[in-house]
Amino acid sequence: MFAGWKKLFRSKIKDEDWGVDTLTVWYIALTDLGMTQDEFNQAKRKSLSLSWPPTAPADFLDLARAGKQSEYLDIQTAFETACRCAGMRGDVERDWRHPTVLETANRIGWGNLASAGNGFIKYFATVYEQVIIEHKNGANFEIPKTHRIEAPKPARLNDDSPIAQDWEKMKARFGVGRPRQETVEV
């Protein structure tokens, strides 16, 4: 690829900029970024129509992945989200981030996910990928809306109401609301 770029871009690429060290760095970076052979071939083809060669591995990878942002979470993020939400106790609002994550959690079991370690991700991935396939084929998974009832606010008495007047009489009768008088024995 670099030799082809050198021929195509000529003076825009200096020989010393594209040595063995650069090749090694690019190889490591593209591997870490998870580039597939198909993406590599597509990016290489697209790079030939540029006026300048890509200067960073991530820019090169973007040539293949441009406009391909998936609506689904990646497996690691989906797994972490499912474990976190499944581990929450009580009536709390859970942020599943996508209906496929909730559906996967329902199929696996919240208790299993709440106590799952990283070794469980392999099984999670198989179920999650199946759920994504079903979703792409038209299955409708939804995150249910939570309906919470607010606690009642304390009532305020209207000073003119008969109940408020009775209340004031009771407070006066039992000494509620006035300072206590302490008696001291001598």
N, C-alpha and C positions, 0 to 999 in steps of 0.2 A: 504494500500500500504506500509506504513512504517513498519508495523508488518511483512509483507512478506519480505521486504528488510532485517529486523533484523534477520530473520531466515536464509535467503540466504547468507548474507554477514557476519554474526556473529560478529567476533571481529573487523571488519572494521567499525562498527557503535557502538558508545558509547551511552548508554541509556540516559545520560544527554543531548546529542546533538539532540535528537529527541523527545522533550517534546511537551506540548500543544502549547507553544509559537511558536515553529518551524512549527507545523501543521497550525497554524493561519497565519503565514507569507507566507507559501507556498500557502495556499488557496487564500489569497489576491493577491499575485503575479500572480498566474496562471489565476485568474479571470481577472485581469487587462491586462494580455497578450492575452486575448480572446481565451483561450483554450476551445475547444469543448469536449464533452464526448467521441466522436470517437478518437480524438487526445489523450485524456487522456489514453484511453484503449490501443491504439497503443504504446504510449510511455512507459506505464507500462509493456507491453509485451516485448518491446525491452530492457528495463532496466534490465530484468532478465537474459539477456545474457552478461551483462557487468561484468568486473572484479571488478569494484568499483561502488557504487551507485552514481547517479548524485548528485552534491553538491549544485546546485542552481536551482531554478525553471526554469530559462531560458534554462539551459542545458537540463533539463527534457523535456521541450517543443520542443527543437531542435531535440530530438529523433523522434518525430512524424512529424516534418515539414522539416526534412533534404531533400534537393533536390526538394522541392516543391515550389521554388521561382516562383511566378506568373509573367507572362509577362505584366499583366495589373496593373495599379495603383490602390491602395486602394481607396475607395470611398471618404474619406476626402481629400486626396492628389489630386485626379482627380477633385473634386469640387473646391478646392482652385485654381488649375491650370486653370480650365475653366473660373472661375470668373475673375482671373487676366488677362488672355489673351483677354477675351471678353471686358474687361474694357479699353483696350488700344485703343487709338485714333490715327487715321492717318495711314500712310503707314509705319508701324513698323514691325519688325520681331518678331513673336510670337512663343514661345516655348511650343507647345501643349504636348510634351513628349510622346504621343501615339495617333495614329489616332482615337481610340475610344473616346478619350476626345473631339477632334474636332467634331466628328460626333454627340456626345451628345449635344455639344454646338449649333450645327446647328439645331438640332431638337427642342431644348428648346427655342432658340433665344438668340442672343448675348446681346441684350438690357436687357432681363430678368436676365441674369447671371451677367451683369455688375453692376446691382443694387441689387443683391440678398444678403440676410442675411443668417445666419446659419439655420434659420427655413426652408429655401428652399431646404436644403440638402436631405430631405426625398423624394421630388419629383425628384430631380436630381438622386438620387440613383435608383429609379425605371426605369428611362429612361436609365441610364448608364448600369444597369444590363441587360436590354433588348439588348442594343447595343453590349455588350460583348457576349451575347448568339449568336447574329447574326454573329459576327466576328468569333467565334469559329466554327460556322456552315458553314463558307466559304465566308461570305460577305467581300468585299474588300473595306476598307476605307483607304483613303490616305490623307496625309498632302501635299497640293500643294506647289511646289517649288516657292519661290519668286524670281522674276527677277527684279533686280534694275539696272537702267541706271545711270552711274556716270555722274556727272556734267562735262561739257567740261572744259578742262584746258586752261588757258589763252595762246593765241598764242604768240610766240616770233618772232620778225622780224629779218630777216637776214640783217645784216648791208649793205651788197652789193646789196640788191634788190632795184629796182626802187621805190617801195612803201616806203621802209625805208628812201630813200633819199628824197622823196616828204614829208614824215612825218617830217623829220629834218628841211626842208625848212619852213614848216608851223609853227613849234615850234619856229624857229628863228624869223619869221615874226611877230608872235603874242606875243613873249616874254615869251613863256612857257618854264620853266626849267631854267631860269636865275634869279638871285636875283633882287628884285625890288629896284629901287632907289627912296628913299623918298625925297620929297622936303620939306623944312622947310621955312615958310614965316617969315620974320623978321619985 
